[in-house]
Amino acid sequence: MYLNTTLVQNASKDNGDPSNLTLDLSLKQLLSLKNLEKLVDSSSLRKLLVSTNYLKEIESVINQFSNLTELDLSINHITRIENLYNLPNLKYLNLSNNRILKIEGLANLHNLEILVRNILPLLTGIGSQYELYPQNRKSQKSKLEDLNIVWE
């Protein structure tokens, strides 16, 4: 299934604050997030939940939503962590139950506090070559191990 206006409108919740939008597209059998930026106000979207779909990649359209604080991409078919270079406010990223083989582009996620991942061996050896700036150490470079990583 692909995104359409009706699907997005039915999945949107602002809880009385139109500048604090949550979009729950979980369990919609989505193959892509293409055109999401045309269906949702990019400045108001704070939480994007696209768990349990058929997404194979993190598409660059995600970067249109620079105010995102929470992104749930769990239970999809994603093999690479990429295209997350313009999400400065992202605090929570759930990538559990995917088929991740490669991690790229997390260095710009300066406010990332929680990374949920379910396979420990994937990160072995990456910490020494991958640098991040967790919220509690903005002025000091840190390794991937310094993140609050939740293993499911």
QUIHUJO-V622549 format. One line per field, one symbol per residue. ss: DSSP state (H for helix, E for strand, L for the rest). phi: phi as a letter, one per 40 degrees, with the letter a starting at -180 (. if undefined). psi: psi as a letter, one per 40 degrees, with the letter a starting at -180 (. if undefined). A space follows every 50 residues. Layout:
ss = ???
phi = ???
psi = ???
//
This chain:
ss = LLLLHHHHHHHEELLLLLLLEEEELLLLLLLLLLLHHHHLLLLLEEEEEL LLLLLLLLLHHHHHLLLLLEEELLLLLLLEELLLLLLLLLLEEELLLLLL LEELLLLLLLLLLEEEELLHHHHLLLLLLLEELLHHHLLLLEEHHHLEEE EL
phi = .bcadcdcccccbbfgbccbcbbbbcfbfccabdgdccbbcccbcbbbbb cfbbcbacccddccbccdbbbbbcfbbcbbcafbcbbcccbbbbbcfbbc babagcccccbcbbbcabbdddccgcdcbbbbbcdcaccbcbcdcccccb cc
psi = iiiiddddddehhefegeeghhhhfifefhdieheddeeihdeehdhhhf igafheihieddeegeehdhhhfifafhehhiffefgeehdhhheifafh dhhifedegdehdhhhiehdddeheddeehiigidefdehiiiddeighh h.
//
